[in-house]
Amino acid sequence: MDRLYKKNFFLLFYFVFIGFFAIFFLYTKHTVGNDSSISEWIINYKGGFTRRGLAGEISFFFATLLNTSLRLIIFIFQSFFHLFYLILFFFFFIFFFFY
C-alpha cells in the first residue's frame, strides 16, 4: 500500500508540475499583444454560421457579460480546458494502471 501511495504522489506531483508550467506558458503567451494563436477562439456566428464558431460566441458572451477583455476570457477558457484534460488524464492513470 505504501508503494502505491508513493506512485500516486509522484504522479500527482508530475501533473501539478505540468499544469503549473502550462498555465505559466499560456499567461506569458497571452500578455503578448500580437499573439495570433487566439484568433481561432474569436471566430463567432456574427457573420453567419461557421465551423468552430461556438467557442468564439461563448467567449464574446462572457466578455460582455462580465465586462472584461476578450483576451482574459480566452485565457481562462484555455486554462480551464487544459487543467480539466490533465485531471482526466491523472484519474485515467490512477484507475487503470495502479488499481
PEWOKA-V756932 format. One record per pair of residues at least 24 apart in sequence whose ideal C-beta (glycine too) atoms are under 6 Angstrom apart, sorted by sequence separation. I is the first residue (numbers start at 1). GAP is how many residues later the second one is. D is the distance in whole Angstrom. If there is no record, write none. Layout:
I GAP D
I GAP D
This chain:
41 33 5
38 36 5
30 41 6
30 45 5
26 52 6
26 53 6
23 56 5
22 60 5
19 64 6
19 67 5
15 71 5
15 75 5
11 82 6
7 91 6
4 94 6
